[in-house]
Amino acid sequence: MTVKEVIESLQLKVFTGEQGLDNQVESGYTSDQLSEIMGYADAGRMWITLQTYKNIMAIASLKELSAG
């Protein structure tokens, strides 16, 4: 499934990162702890969090997550 398909099926809104809509989503990871994501999230996962600050996108990019 792609990020775009997840967005459409859940009726979500994209705020940034439209260039990543074709990324494949292998699974998901839910956490609000940045250190946990840095330590345990694998590439290809979609990160679900309530956090909204700039470091979210930096860590998602660093870990090669499908979406954050």
PyMOL Python script that loads the backbone (N, CA, C, O; Angstrom):
from pymol import cmd

cmd.read_pdbstr("""\
ATOM      1  N   MET A   1       0.850  -1.167   0.000  1.00  0.00           N
ATOM      2  CA  MET A   1       0.000   0.000   0.000  1.00  0.00           C
ATOM      3  C   MET A   1       0.899   1.235   0.000  1.00  0.00           C
ATOM      4  O   MET A   1       1.954   1.230   0.634  1.00  0.00           O
ATOM      5  N   THR A   2       0.500   2.272  -0.691  1.00  0.00           N
ATOM      6  CA  THR A   2       1.278   3.507  -0.719  1.00  0.00           C
ATOM      7  C   THR A   2       0.741   4.502   0.316  1.00  0.00           C
ATOM      8  O   THR A   2      -0.357   4.334   0.845  1.00  0.00           O
ATOM      9  N   VAL A   3       1.523   5.520   0.588  1.00  0.00           N
ATOM     10  CA  VAL A   3       1.095   6.585   1.502  1.00  0.00           C
ATOM     11  C   VAL A   3      -0.189   7.218   0.967  1.00  0.00           C
ATOM     12  O   VAL A   3      -1.112   7.497   1.732  1.00  0.00           O
ATOM     13  N   LYS A   4      -0.245   7.441  -0.335  1.00  0.00           N
ATOM     14  CA  LYS A   4      -1.429   8.057  -0.949  1.00  0.00           C
ATOM     15  C   LYS A   4      -2.673   7.202  -0.713  1.00  0.00           C
ATOM     16  O   LYS A   4      -3.743   7.741  -0.430  1.00  0.00           O
ATOM     17  N   GLU A   5      -2.553   5.893  -0.822  1.00  0.00           N
ATOM     18  CA  GLU A   5      -3.693   5.009  -0.591  1.00  0.00           C
ATOM     19  C   GLU A   5      -4.145   5.052   0.868  1.00  0.00           C
ATOM     20  O   GLU A   5      -5.343   5.010   1.145  1.00  0.00           O
ATOM     21  N   VAL A   6      -3.204   5.135   1.792  1.00  0.00           N
ATOM     22  CA  VAL A   6      -3.549   5.257   3.210  1.00  0.00           C
ATOM     23  C   VAL A   6      -4.297   6.570   3.448  1.00  0.00           C
ATOM     24  O   VAL A   6      -5.317   6.593   4.137  1.00  0.00           O
ATOM     25  N   ILE A   7      -3.791   7.649   2.883  1.00  0.00           N
ATOM     26  CA  ILE A   7      -4.413   8.968   3.038  1.00  0.00           C
ATOM     27  C   ILE A   7      -5.837   8.959   2.505  1.00  0.00           C
ATOM     28  O   ILE A   7      -6.755   9.465   3.150  1.00  0.00           O
ATOM     29  N   GLU A   8      -6.014   8.384   1.331  1.00  0.00           N
ATOM     30  CA  GLU A   8      -7.345   8.345   0.725  1.00  0.00           C
ATOM     31  C   GLU A   8      -8.305   7.469   1.529  1.00  0.00           C
ATOM     32  O   GLU A   8      -9.456   7.849   1.742  1.00  0.00           O
ATOM     33  N   SER A   9      -7.848   6.311   1.971  1.00  0.00           N
ATOM     34  CA  SER A   9      -8.743   5.396   2.685  1.00  0.00           C
ATOM     35  C   SER A   9      -9.148   5.928   4.061  1.00  0.00           C
ATOM     36  O   SER A   9     -10.237   5.623   4.546  1.00  0.00           O
ATOM     37  N   LEU A  10      -8.289   6.709   4.682  1.00  0.00           N
ATOM     38  CA  LEU A  10      -8.586   7.266   6.006  1.00  0.00           C
ATOM     39  C   LEU A  10      -9.058   8.718   5.953  1.00  0.00           C
ATOM     40  O   LEU A  10      -9.346   9.319   6.988  1.00  0.00           O
ATOM     41  N   GLN A  11      -9.135   9.282   4.736  1.00  0.00           N
ATOM     42  CA  GLN A  11      -9.555  10.668   4.519  1.00  0.00           C
ATOM     43  C   GLN A  11      -8.704  11.647   5.332  1.00  0.00           C
ATOM     44  O   GLN A  11      -9.224  12.513   6.037  1.00  0.00           O
ATOM     45  N   LEU A  12      -7.382  11.487   5.216  1.00  0.00           N
ATOM     46  CA  LEU A  12      -6.438  12.347   5.921  1.00  0.00           C
ATOM     47  C   LEU A  12      -6.080  13.558   5.082  1.00  0.00           C
ATOM     48  O   LEU A  12      -6.388  13.605   3.891  1.00  0.00           O
ATOM     49  N   LYS A  13      -5.433  14.535   5.696  1.00  0.00           N
ATOM     50  CA  LYS A  13      -4.992  15.744   5.015  1.00  0.00           C
ATOM     51  C   LYS A  13      -3.465  15.792   5.016  1.00  0.00           C
ATOM     52  O   LYS A  13      -2.837  15.573   6.051  1.00  0.00           O
ATOM     53  N   VAL A  14      -2.875  16.076   3.869  1.00  0.00           N
ATOM     54  CA  VAL A  14      -1.420  16.192   3.745  1.00  0.00           C
ATOM     55  C   VAL A  14      -1.029  17.642   3.998  1.00  0.00           C
ATOM     56  O   VAL A  14      -1.550  18.556   3.358  1.00  0.00           O
ATOM     57  N   PHE A  15      -0.100  17.846   4.945  1.00  0.00           N
ATOM     58  CA  PHE A  15       0.384  19.191   5.239  1.00  0.00           C
ATOM     59  C   PHE A  15       1.699  19.472   4.534  1.00  0.00           C
ATOM     60  O   PHE A  15       1.910  20.585   4.053  1.00  0.00           O
ATOM     61  N   THR A  16       2.578  18.498   4.461  1.00  0.00           N
ATOM     62  CA  THR A  16       3.861  18.644   3.774  1.00  0.00           C
ATOM     63  C   THR A  16       4.264  17.288   3.197  1.00  0.00           C
ATOM     64  O   THR A  16       3.698  16.256   3.558  1.00  0.00           O
ATOM     65  N   GLY A  17       5.238  17.302   2.305  1.00  0.00           N
ATOM     66  CA  GLY A  17       5.818  16.051   1.822  1.00  0.00           C
ATOM     67  C   GLY A  17       5.044  15.376   0.714  1.00  0.00           C
ATOM     68  O   GLY A  17       5.018  14.147   0.643  1.00  0.00           O
ATOM     69  N   GLU A  18       4.404  16.157  -0.164  1.00  0.00           N
ATOM     70  CA  GLU A  18       3.643  15.569  -1.253  1.00  0.00           C
ATOM     71  C   GLU A  18       4.501  14.672  -2.144  1.00  0.00           C
ATOM     72  O   GLU A  18       3.975  13.765  -2.790  1.00  0.00           O
ATOM     73  N   GLN A  19       5.800  14.909  -2.187  1.00  0.00           N
ATOM     74  CA  GLN A  19       6.685  14.088  -3.014  1.00  0.00           C
ATOM     75  C   GLN A  19       6.818  12.666  -2.481  1.00  0.00           C
ATOM     76  O   GLN A  19       7.322  11.796  -3.191  1.00  0.00           O
ATOM     77  N   GLY A  20       6.380  12.407  -1.255  1.00  0.00           N
ATOM     78  CA  GLY A  20       6.485  11.078  -0.668  1.00  0.00           C
ATOM     79  C   GLY A  20       5.205  10.252  -0.756  1.00  0.00           C
ATOM     80  O   GLY A  20       5.122   9.187  -0.145  1.00  0.00           O
ATOM     81  N   LEU A  21       4.219  10.715  -1.492  1.00  0.00           N
ATOM     82  CA  LEU A  21       2.939  10.022  -1.543  1.00  0.00           C
ATOM     83  C   LEU A  21       3.013   8.650  -2.196  1.00  0.00           C
ATOM     84  O   LEU A  21       2.152   7.803  -1.956  1.00  0.00           O
ATOM     85  N   ASP A  22       4.028   8.421  -3.016  1.00  0.00           N
ATOM     86  CA  ASP A  22       4.167   7.125  -3.676  1.00  0.00           C
ATOM     87  C   ASP A  22       5.027   6.140  -2.888  1.00  0.00           C
ATOM     88  O   ASP A  22       5.263   5.021  -3.343  1.00  0.00           O
ATOM     89  N   ASN A  23       5.495   6.550  -1.709  1.00  0.00           N
ATOM     90  CA  ASN A  23       6.285   5.642  -0.863  1.00  0.00           C
ATOM     91  C   ASN A  23       5.444   4.446  -0.448  1.00  0.00           C
ATOM     92  O   ASN A  23       4.259   4.580  -0.141  1.00  0.00           O
ATOM     93  N   GLN A  24       6.068   3.281  -0.442  1.00  0.00           N
ATOM     94  CA  GLN A  24       5.393   2.069   0.003  1.00  0.00           C
ATOM     95  C   GLN A  24       5.372   2.014   1.535  1.00  0.00           C
ATOM     96  O   GLN A  24       6.374   2.312   2.186  1.00  0.00           O
ATOM     97  N   VAL A  25       4.241   1.637   2.095  1.00  0.00           N
ATOM     98  CA  VAL A  25       4.091   1.473   3.541  1.00  0.00           C
ATOM     99  C   VAL A  25       4.071  -0.024   3.834  1.00  0.00           C
ATOM    100  O   VAL A  25       3.154  -0.735   3.423  1.00  0.00           O
ATOM    101  N   GLU A  26       5.088  -0.489   4.546  1.00  0.00           N
ATOM    102  CA  GLU A  26       5.171  -1.909   4.892  1.00  0.00           C
ATOM    103  C   GLU A  26       4.412  -2.235   6.172  1.00  0.00           C
ATOM    104  O   GLU A  26       3.841  -3.317   6.308  1.00  0.00           O
ATOM    105  N   SER A  27       4.411  -1.293   7.105  1.00  0.00           N
ATOM    106  CA  SER A  27       3.701  -1.464   8.373  1.00  0.00           C
ATOM    107  C   SER A  27       3.660  -0.108   9.062  1.00  0.00           C
ATOM    108  O   SER A  27       4.086   0.896   8.491  1.00  0.00           O
ATOM    109  N   GLY A  28       3.157  -0.078  10.267  1.00  0.00           N
ATOM    110  CA  GLY A  28       3.069   1.166  11.010  1.00  0.00           C
ATOM    111  C   GLY A  28       3.807   1.086  12.333  1.00  0.00           C
ATOM    112  O   GLY A  28       4.158   0.003  12.801  1.00  0.00           O
ATOM    113  N   TYR A  29       4.036   2.243  12.926  1.00  0.00           N
ATOM    114  CA  TYR A  29       4.670   2.332  14.238  1.00  0.00           C
ATOM    115  C   TYR A  29       4.052   3.525  14.944  1.00  0.00           C
ATOM    116  O   TYR A  29       4.039   4.631  14.403  1.00  0.00           O
ATOM    117  N   THR A  30       3.541   3.308  16.142  1.00  0.00           N
ATOM    118  CA  THR A  30       2.897   4.371  16.907  1.00  0.00           C
ATOM    119  C   THR A  30       3.702   4.665  18.154  1.00  0.00           C
ATOM    120  O   THR A  30       3.930   3.785  18.984  1.00  0.00           O
ATOM    121  N   SER A  31       4.134   5.918  18.280  1.00  0.00           N
ATOM    122  CA  SER A  31       4.862   6.345  19.470  1.00  0.00           C
ATOM    123  C   SER A  31       5.002   7.864  19.462  1.00  0.00           C
ATOM    124  O   SER A  31       5.120   8.485  18.406  1.00  0.00           O
ATOM    125  N   ASP A  32       4.986   8.444  20.641  1.00  0.00           N
ATOM    126  CA  ASP A  32       5.251   9.867  20.794  1.00  0.00           C
ATOM    127  C   ASP A  32       6.660  10.118  21.332  1.00  0.00           C
ATOM    128  O   ASP A  32       7.038  11.266  21.563  1.00  0.00           O
ATOM    129  N   GLN A  33       7.429   9.066  21.531  1.00  0.00           N
ATOM    130  CA  GLN A  33       8.793   9.179  22.051  1.00  0.00           C
ATOM    131  C   GLN A  33       9.792   9.151  20.898  1.00  0.00           C
ATOM    132  O   GLN A  33       9.945   8.130  20.228  1.00  0.00           O
ATOM    133  N   LEU A  34      10.468  10.269  20.669  1.00  0.00           N
ATOM    134  CA  LEU A  34      11.429  10.345  19.566  1.00  0.00           C
ATOM    135  C   LEU A  34      12.545   9.326  19.728  1.00  0.00           C
ATOM    136  O   LEU A  34      12.996   8.742  18.742  1.00  0.00           O
ATOM    137  N   SER A  35      12.994   9.104  20.948  1.00  0.00           N
ATOM    138  CA  SER A  35      14.075   8.150  21.178  1.00  0.00           C
ATOM    139  C   SER A  35      13.646   6.722  20.836  1.00  0.00           C
ATOM    140  O   SER A  35      14.462   5.925  20.372  1.00  0.00           O
ATOM    141  N   GLU A  36      12.391   6.400  21.061  1.00  0.00           N
ATOM    142  CA  GLU A  36      11.901   5.067  20.713  1.00  0.00           C
ATOM    143  C   GLU A  36      11.891   4.875  19.196  1.00  0.00           C
ATOM    144  O   GLU A  36      12.294   3.821  18.702  1.00  0.00           O
ATOM    145  N   ILE A  37      11.443   5.867  18.471  1.00  0.00           N
ATOM    146  CA  ILE A  37      11.440   5.799  17.007  1.00  0.00           C
ATOM    147  C   ILE A  37      12.858   5.657  16.489  1.00  0.00           C
ATOM    148  O   ILE A  37      13.121   4.840  15.606  1.00  0.00           O
ATOM    149  N   MET A  38      13.771   6.443  17.030  1.00  0.00           N
ATOM    150  CA  MET A  38      15.165   6.380  16.588  1.00  0.00           C
ATOM    151  C   MET A  38      15.779   5.013  16.871  1.00  0.00           C
ATOM    152  O   MET A  38      16.640   4.553  16.122  1.00  0.00           O
ATOM    153  N   GLY A  39      15.345   4.368  17.939  1.00  0.00           N
ATOM    154  CA  GLY A  39      15.926   3.092  18.308  1.00  0.00           C
ATOM    155  C   GLY A  39      15.270   1.876  17.689  1.00  0.00           C
ATOM    156  O   GLY A  39      15.936   0.867  17.461  1.00  0.00           O
ATOM    157  N   TYR A  40      13.967   1.952  17.410  1.00  0.00           N
ATOM    158  CA  TYR A  40      13.247   0.733  17.050  1.00  0.00           C
ATOM    159  C   TYR A  40      12.472   0.757  15.733  1.00  0.00           C
ATOM    160  O   TYR A  40      12.176  -0.311  15.197  1.00  0.00           O
ATOM    161  N   ALA A  41      12.136   1.911  15.196  1.00  0.00           N
ATOM    162  CA  ALA A  41      11.349   1.954  13.957  1.00  0.00           C
ATOM    163  C   ALA A  41      12.219   1.577  12.760  1.00  0.00           C
ATOM    164  O   ALA A  41      13.352   2.041  12.630  1.00  0.00           O
ATOM    165  N   ASP A  42      11.681   0.743  11.904  1.00  0.00           N
ATOM    166  CA  ASP A  42      12.401   0.301  10.707  1.00  0.00           C
ATOM    167  C   ASP A  42      11.966   1.101   9.486  1.00  0.00           C
ATOM    168  O   ASP A  42      10.860   1.640   9.444  1.00  0.00           O
ATOM    169  N   ALA A  43      12.839   1.172   8.506  1.00  0.00           N
ATOM    170  CA  ALA A  43      12.533   1.843   7.241  1.00  0.00           C
ATOM    171  C   ALA A  43      11.281   1.225   6.634  1.00  0.00           C
ATOM    172  O   ALA A  43      11.047   0.023   6.762  1.00  0.00           O
ATOM    173  N   GLY A  44      10.483   2.049   5.977  1.00  0.00           N
ATOM    174  CA  GLY A  44       9.282   1.565   5.316  1.00  0.00           C
ATOM    175  C   GLY A  44       8.030   1.605   6.169  1.00  0.00           C
ATOM    176  O   GLY A  44       6.939   1.306   5.683  1.00  0.00           O
ATOM    177  N   ARG A  45       8.172   1.973   7.439  1.00  0.00           N
ATOM    178  CA  ARG A  45       7.008   2.072   8.316  1.00  0.00           C
ATOM    179  C   ARG A  45       6.395   3.463   8.249  1.00  0.00           C
ATOM    180  O   ARG A  45       7.075   4.438   7.930  1.00  0.00           O
ATOM    181  N   MET A  46       5.116   3.543   8.550  1.00  0.00           N
ATOM    182  CA  MET A  46       4.426   4.821   8.681  1.00  0.00           C
ATOM    183  C   MET A  46       4.352   5.132  10.165  1.00  0.00           C
ATOM    184  O   MET A  46       3.828   4.334  10.942  1.00  0.00           O
ATOM    185  N   TRP A  47       4.870   6.283  10.564  1.00  0.00           N
ATOM    186  CA  TRP A  47       4.926   6.679  11.964  1.00  0.00           C
ATOM    187  C   TRP A  47       3.681   7.476  12.323  1.00  0.00           C
ATOM    188  O   TRP A  47       3.383   8.491  11.694  1.00  0.00           O
ATOM    189  N   ILE A  48       2.959   7.018  13.328  1.00  0.00           N
ATOM    190  CA  ILE A  48       1.768   7.697  13.829  1.00  0.00           C
ATOM    191  C   ILE A  48       2.120   8.329  15.177  1.00  0.00           C
ATOM    192  O   ILE A  48       2.548   7.636  16.100  1.00  0.00           O
ATOM    193  N   THR A  49       1.938   9.639  15.282  1.00  0.00           N
ATOM    194  CA  THR A  49       2.268  10.355  16.507  1.00  0.00           C
ATOM    195  C   THR A  49       1.372  11.573  16.666  1.00  0.00           C
ATOM    196  O   THR A  49       0.815  12.079  15.691  1.00  0.00           O
ATOM    197  N   LEU A  50       1.238  12.037  17.896  1.00  0.00           N
ATOM    198  CA  LEU A  50       0.514  13.279  18.175  1.00  0.00           C
ATOM    199  C   LEU A  50       1.448  14.484  18.188  1.00  0.00           C
ATOM    200  O   LEU A  50       0.991  15.626  18.235  1.00  0.00           O
ATOM    201  N   GLN A  51       2.740  14.235  18.147  1.00  0.00           N
ATOM    202  CA  GLN A  51       3.733  15.312  18.181  1.00  0.00           C
ATOM    203  C   GLN A  51       3.660  16.137  16.895  1.00  0.00           C
ATOM    204  O   GLN A  51       3.336  15.606  15.832  1.00  0.00           O
ATOM    205  N   THR A  52       3.963  17.434  16.991  1.00  0.00           N
ATOM    206  CA  THR A  52       3.832  18.311  15.827  1.00  0.00           C
ATOM    207  C   THR A  52       5.051  19.195  15.568  1.00  0.00           C
ATOM    208  O   THR A  52       4.973  20.094  14.731  1.00  0.00           O
ATOM    209  N   TYR A  53       6.149  18.978  16.242  1.00  0.00           N
ATOM    210  CA  TYR A  53       7.274  19.878  16.035  1.00  0.00           C
ATOM    211  C   TYR A  53       8.189  19.396  14.909  1.00  0.00           C
ATOM    212  O   TYR A  53       8.073  18.264  14.438  1.00  0.00           O
ATOM    213  N   LYS A  54       9.096  20.272  14.490  1.00  0.00           N
ATOM    214  CA  LYS A  54       9.914  20.061  13.291  1.00  0.00           C
ATOM    215  C   LYS A  54      10.775  18.804  13.316  1.00  0.00           C
ATOM    216  O   LYS A  54      11.043  18.229  12.261  1.00  0.00           O
ATOM    217  N   ASN A  55      11.210  18.367  14.480  1.00  0.00           N
ATOM    218  CA  ASN A  55      12.089  17.197  14.558  1.00  0.00           C
ATOM    219  C   ASN A  55      11.416  15.916  14.081  1.00  0.00           C
ATOM    220  O   ASN A  55      12.103  14.948  13.753  1.00  0.00           O
ATOM    221  N   ILE A  56      10.103  15.891  14.036  1.00  0.00           N
ATOM    222  CA  ILE A  56       9.380  14.704  13.569  1.00  0.00           C
ATOM    223  C   ILE A  56       9.812  14.369  12.146  1.00  0.00           C
ATOM    224  O   ILE A  56      10.150  13.221  11.858  1.00  0.00           O
ATOM    225  N   MET A  57       9.805  15.340  11.268  1.00  0.00           N
ATOM    226  CA  MET A  57      10.162  15.087   9.870  1.00  0.00           C
ATOM    227  C   MET A  57      11.644  14.747   9.738  1.00  0.00           C
ATOM    228  O   MET A  57      12.019  13.931   8.896  1.00  0.00           O
ATOM    229  N   ALA A  58      12.477  15.360  10.551  1.00  0.00           N
ATOM    230  CA  ALA A  58      13.921  15.053  10.500  1.00  0.00           C
ATOM    231  C   ALA A  58      14.177  13.606  10.886  1.00  0.00           C
ATOM    232  O   ALA A  58      14.962  12.921  10.231  1.00  0.00           O
ATOM    233  N   ILE A  59      13.531  13.136  11.931  1.00  0.00           N
ATOM    234  CA  ILE A  59      13.731  11.746  12.369  1.00  0.00           C
ATOM    235  C   ILE A  59      13.115  10.778  11.374  1.00  0.00           C
ATOM    236  O   ILE A  59      13.701   9.732  11.093  1.00  0.00           O
ATOM    237  N   ALA A  60      11.949  11.101  10.837  1.00  0.00           N
ATOM    238  CA  ALA A  60      11.325  10.244   9.824  1.00  0.00           C
ATOM    239  C   ALA A  60      12.232  10.103   8.605  1.00  0.00           C
ATOM    240  O   ALA A  60      12.340   9.022   8.027  1.00  0.00           O
ATOM    241  N   SER A  61      12.878  11.191   8.219  1.00  0.00           N
ATOM    242  CA  SER A  61      13.800  11.150   7.085  1.00  0.00           C
ATOM    243  C   SER A  61      15.055  10.349   7.433  1.00  0.00           C
ATOM    244  O   SER A  61      15.511   9.530   6.636  1.00  0.00           O
ATOM    245  N   LEU A  62      15.601  10.581   8.599  1.00  0.00           N
ATOM    246  CA  LEU A  62      16.798   9.876   9.055  1.00  0.00           C
ATOM    247  C   LEU A  62      16.579   8.367   9.090  1.00  0.00           C
ATOM    248  O   LEU A  62      17.467   7.605   8.708  1.00  0.00           O
ATOM    249  N   LYS A  63      15.412   7.931   9.542  1.00  0.00           N
ATOM    250  CA  LYS A  63      15.091   6.508   9.664  1.00  0.00           C
ATOM    251  C   LYS A  63      14.510   5.918   8.378  1.00  0.00           C
ATOM    252  O   LYS A  63      14.200   4.728   8.321  1.00  0.00           O
ATOM    253  N   GLU A  64      14.364   6.753   7.350  1.00  0.00           N
ATOM    254  CA  GLU A  64      13.808   6.336   6.049  1.00  0.00           C
ATOM    255  C   GLU A  64      12.416   5.739   6.205  1.00  0.00           C
ATOM    256  O   GLU A  64      12.088   4.718   5.601  1.00  0.00           O
ATOM    257  N   LEU A  65      11.593   6.405   7.039  1.00  0.00           N
ATOM    258  CA  LEU A  65      10.215   5.986   7.239  1.00  0.00           C
ATOM    259  C   LEU A  65       9.387   6.406   6.018  1.00  0.00           C
ATOM    260  O   LEU A  65       9.721   7.387   5.353  1.00  0.00           O
ATOM    261  N   SER A  66       8.335   5.685   5.728  1.00  0.00           N
ATOM    262  CA  SER A  66       7.475   6.001   4.576  1.00  0.00           C
ATOM    263  C   SER A  66       6.731   7.313   4.785  1.00  0.00           C
ATOM    264  O   SER A  66       6.521   8.071   3.838  1.00  0.00           O
ATOM    265  N   ALA A  67       6.337   7.576   6.018  1.00  0.00           N
ATOM    266  CA  ALA A  67       5.605   8.800   6.345  1.00  0.00           C
ATOM    267  C   ALA A  67       5.697   9.021   7.842  1.00  0.00           C
ATOM    268  O   ALA A  67       5.909   8.087   8.615  1.00  0.00           O
ATOM    269  N   GLY A  68       5.533  10.281   8.237  1.00  0.00           N
ATOM    270  CA  GLY A  68       5.578  10.614   9.644  1.00  0.00           C
ATOM    271  C   GLY A  68       4.592  11.673   9.993  1.00  0.00           C
ATOM    272  O   GLY A  68       4.501  12.074  11.153  1.00  0.00           O
TER     273      GLY A  68
END
""", "prot")
cmd.dss("prot")
cmd.show_as("cartoon", "prot")
cmd.util.cbc("prot")
cmd.orient("prot")
